[in-house]
Amino acid sequence: LPGDFIISIRGRATADMSAETLMSALSEKRELELAIARPFEFLIPSLDIRGGPLGLTLRCKNRGTCIQVKGVSDTGAVATYNASATPERQVKVGDWILAVNATTGSGERLTAVKGVSDT
């Protein structure tokens, strides 16, 4: 479905593959084994980042339209949010950020939104 993520091909993680490598692997004329993740979207109403870090390690792919969460700190705005969020609404490693303050677009554009940076 639109919005799904191919997370591995034949057991090989796609997170570090270039678009060309991914397309090549998908076009090989043999049987494919794919692992697909379907997103569960949720909104975090507000994170108080005044005077402290966001508390995330982020990864932005070239030409990507979202940012991947590579690490969640035990301190910072996200840790504070996670402490009161239900488990399915906590920010976790492997999550993808699709928008920041209603801004969508490239990962670079999302990280440029005021107040967002790695950890």
N, C-alpha and C positions, 0 to 999 in steps of 0.2 A: 504494500500500500504506500501511497505517497507519505513521506516523512519517516518511513522505516529506515533503520541503519543496518548495513551489512557489517557485522563485527568480526567475522572470520570466513575465510575460504579454505576448505580442506584443512581446518585446524590452525591456519596461519592468520594471526590477528591483522586486521586491515588498518588499524589506527595509524601505523607508521608508513603505510603504502602511499606512493604517489598516485595520482589519478590515472596516469598511464599504466602503472603496474596493476592497479585494480581492474582497469578495463581489459588489459591483456589476460589476466587470470580468469575473468568472467567470459571471455570470448574463446577460450580453449575448447576444442571440440572433443571433450570427454565429460564424464559424469562429474557434477559439482556437488560438493557438500558445503552448504552455507549455514552460518549462524546469523539469525536476524533478530534485532531488538526493536520492539515497537514502543515508541515513547509513551510515557504517562506524563501529560503536561499538568503542571500546577503553578500557581502564582504565589510568590512570596510578597506580601503586601508592602513591607518596608524593612530595611536593614539599617540600623543606626551605625554608621561608619565614622561619626564624628569622634576624633581623638583616638582612633584605633584602627587596626587593620581589618580588612575584609575576612581574612583567614582562609583563603583558598589558594591553591597552586593551580594555575590554569594553563591550558594548551590551546593555541590558536593555529589552525591549519591554513595554509595558503588557499585562497579561493573558497574557504569554508564559510558556511552561513551560521555557524554557532561556535561556542567555546566549550571545550571539554574540561571537566573538573578532574584534575590529576591528584589533588590532595586536599584534605580538609583538616585545618589546624584545630587543636584543642582549645584555642583562644580566638577571640575576634567576633565580629558581627554574625558570621554564619554559625559559629559554635553556640552563641547565645540564642539564635533563632532555633537551631536544632534541639536545644535543651527543652523547648516547650512545644515542638512540633510532633505530630504523630509520626511513627516510623515511615509510613509511605510518603510523607511530605518533607522528610529531612533531606538536606542536600548531602549527596554521597559521592565518593570517588566513582567515576564512570558516567556521572550525569552530564547532560549537555545543557548549556545556557543558550536559549533561543532569542531572548530579548532582554534589554536592560533599560529601565525607565521608559518603556514603550518603544525603544529604538530597536529595529531589526536590521539585518544586513550582514555584512562580512564580519568575521571574528575580530578583525582589526577595528572595525567601526564600533563594535560592541565594547571592546576594551578601552576605546577612546572616550566613552561616556564618563562624565565627571564622577570621580570617586571610585572607579573600578580599576584595579590593578592586581597583579599577582601578589599574593600574601601580603 
